[in-house]
Amino acid sequence: MTGAKTAVEWLASVAPDPESCRWEWERSAHGVALLPAGKVWDVLILPGDLGFPTLDVLTRILDQPGPVLVDFGDNRVGFFVPPGTAARWLGTGIRTAGRGTWIVVPYPGRATRGVRWLVAPDGSGTLTDPALLELAMHEAAAVAAVERDG
């Protein structure tokens, strides 16, 4: 099974009807599916001006962070984290998607015009550790403050 196919299976596993989800996803002109958060993963959604530098920090300290999405216009960056994280997260300006919420997820390995993967899932279930993500956010914010304030 290829990496993209494995990632599709992993993502579709959270859908109410995974088979129908895969069928629609693979044939949809838009290449996206609406999937429930909170079962296998939650998503922490950062503003783009913090999300991109945070991802830079994470990729320097991790071989492979968990999946990361970006929205159309690069305004929001979503980091896939363990389920339950959204319910416990406290942070100004950070949106969360957890149990009871749904997110738009692009088909792995296929270019789309809207939401796209910055780090595509590999199907193994790798997620970003929320404590490590928080530390990376602090470092990214500190570097931005130094650059801004001189």
Backbone torsions as a table, in degrees:
resi	resn	phi	psi	omega
1	MET	NA	131.6	-179.2
2	THR	-72.8	164.4	178.8
3	GLY	-58.7	-44.0	-179.5
4	ALA	-63.8	-41.6	-179.6
5	LYS	-65.9	-41.6	177.3
6	THR	-61.5	-42.8	178.8
7	ALA	-63.3	-40.1	177.7
8	VAL	-60.5	-46.7	179.5
9	GLU	-60.9	-43.5	-179.5
10	TRP	-63.1	-48.6	-179.7
11	LEU	-65.0	-46.7	-177.2
12	ALA	-65.7	-20.1	-178.3
13	SER	-60.7	-20.6	-179.7
14	VAL	-87.2	-13.1	-178.2
15	ALA	-68.6	149.0	176.5
16	PRO	-56.8	-34.2	176.3
17	ASP	-133.4	88.0	-175.2
18	PRO	-55.5	-40.2	-178.7
19	GLU	-64.0	-45.9	178.2
20	SER	-64.4	-39.3	177.9
21	CYS	-60.2	-49.3	179.6
22	ARG	-61.1	-43.5	-178.8
23	TRP	-59.8	-49.6	-179.4
24	GLU	-66.1	-43.8	-177.9
25	TRP	-59.0	-46.8	-176.7
26	GLU	-71.8	-18.0	-177.5
27	ARG	-110.0	-8.6	-178.0
28	SER	-71.1	137.5	176.8
29	ALA	-65.6	-27.8	-178.2
30	HIS	-83.3	-23.2	178.4
31	GLY	68.3	28.5	178.8
32	VAL	-129.4	158.9	174.8
33	ALA	-134.7	151.0	174.1
34	LEU	-96.0	115.5	-174.9
35	LEU	-122.6	146.8	179.9
36	PRO	-77.9	133.9	172.5
37	ALA	-85.9	167.3	172.9
38	GLY	95.5	-10.5	179.1
39	LYS	-93.3	-56.6	-177.7
40	VAL	-109.6	-24.6	-178.5
41	TRP	-156.2	154.6	167.5
42	ASP	-111.6	170.2	177.8
43	VAL	-131.8	129.5	171.5
44	LEU	-101.1	125.6	-171.6
45	ILE	-112.1	113.8	-177.0
46	LEU	-103.6	151.5	171.4
47	PRO	-60.2	146.5	-176.5
48	GLY	-55.5	-37.6	-177.5
49	ASP	-69.3	-15.3	172.2
50	LEU	-103.8	-35.0	-176.1
51	GLY	-64.1	-44.8	-179.4
52	PHE	-64.6	-47.5	176.4
53	PRO	-64.0	-32.8	177.0
54	THR	-64.0	-42.9	177.1
55	LEU	-63.0	-38.3	176.7
56	ASP	-59.1	-44.8	178.9
57	VAL	-63.0	-47.1	-178.9
58	LEU	-59.3	-41.7	-177.2
59	THR	-72.0	-16.1	174.2
60	ARG	-79.6	-27.4	-175.4
61	ILE	-107.6	-12.4	179.7
62	LEU	-121.9	142.1	172.9
63	ASP	-65.3	-42.9	-177.1
64	GLN	-147.0	103.0	172.6
65	PRO	-70.5	169.2	175.1
66	GLY	-68.2	176.6	-179.3
67	PRO	-58.3	145.7	179.7
68	VAL	-137.1	127.6	177.6
69	LEU	-106.1	156.7	170.0
70	VAL	-134.4	143.8	-178.7
71	ASP	-86.5	172.4	176.1
72	PHE	-59.9	129.0	-178.9
73	GLY	90.2	-1.3	178.6
74	ASP	58.9	30.6	-177.8
75	ASN	-84.0	-28.0	-177.5
76	ARG	-135.9	139.2	178.6
77	VAL	-121.1	125.3	-177.1
78	GLY	-110.1	122.8	180.0
79	PHE	-102.0	125.5	177.7
80	PHE	-78.2	123.6	-176.5
81	VAL	-129.2	168.7	-178.9
82	PRO	-59.8	148.5	177.7
83	PRO	-59.8	144.2	-178.3
84	GLY	97.3	-19.1	-179.1
85	THR	-61.6	-42.7	-176.8
86	ALA	-59.5	-37.7	-178.1
87	ALA	-68.8	-25.1	-177.2
88	ARG	-102.6	-7.8	-172.1
89	TRP	-76.2	131.2	173.8
90	LEU	-123.6	117.5	179.1
91	GLY	-171.1	126.3	179.8
92	THR	-65.8	131.2	176.2
93	GLY	81.4	0.4	-179.8
94	ILE	-104.4	122.2	175.5
95	ARG	-89.6	156.3	178.7
96	THR	-130.9	150.5	171.7
97	ALA	-128.6	114.2	-179.8
98	GLY	-136.8	-156.2	-178.4
99	ARG	-49.9	131.2	178.8
100	GLY	90.6	0.2	178.5
101	THR	-119.3	161.2	-179.9
102	TRP	-128.8	148.2	177.2
103	ILE	-131.4	155.2	175.1
104	VAL	-82.3	126.3	-176.7
105	VAL	-125.8	123.7	178.0
106	PRO	-76.1	155.6	175.7
107	TYR	-65.0	128.3	180.0
108	PRO	-62.8	135.1	175.8
109	GLY	83.2	2.4	179.4
110	ARG	-119.4	130.6	178.3
111	ALA	-69.1	139.3	175.8
112	THR	-129.7	164.5	179.6
113	ARG	-88.6	-10.9	-176.9
114	GLY	-114.7	-115.9	178.8
115	VAL	-62.3	136.9	-179.9
116	ARG	-143.2	162.8	179.2
117	TRP	-84.8	131.4	166.2
118	LEU	-90.1	-39.2	171.8
119	VAL	-130.2	108.2	-178.6
120	ALA	-75.1	148.5	175.0
121	PRO	-66.7	147.0	178.2
122	ASP	-101.2	-1.4	178.7
123	GLY	90.7	-6.8	-177.4
124	SER	-82.6	-12.9	-177.3
125	GLY	91.9	8.3	178.5
126	THR	-60.4	129.5	177.2
127	LEU	-127.7	158.6	178.3
128	THR	-83.2	132.2	177.1
129	ASP	-66.1	124.2	-176.4
130	PRO	-62.8	-33.3	178.3
131	ALA	-66.5	-41.5	177.7
132	LEU	-66.9	-39.3	176.9
133	LEU	-61.6	-42.7	179.7
134	GLU	-63.0	-42.6	177.8
135	LEU	-62.9	-41.3	178.5
136	ALA	-64.5	-37.5	177.1
137	MET	-63.0	-43.3	179.1
138	HIS	-62.7	-44.4	179.5
139	GLU	-63.4	-44.3	179.6
140	ALA	-61.9	-42.2	179.8
141	ALA	-66.9	-38.6	179.1
142	ALA	-65.8	-43.4	177.8
143	VAL	-62.8	-42.1	178.8
144	ALA	-63.2	-39.0	179.9
145	ALA	-65.7	-41.9	178.7
146	VAL	-64.2	-44.0	179.4
147	GLU	-64.1	-38.9	-178.3
148	ARG	-72.4	-43.0	-173.2
149	ASP	-93.1	-10.6	177.3
150	GLY	81.6	NA	NA
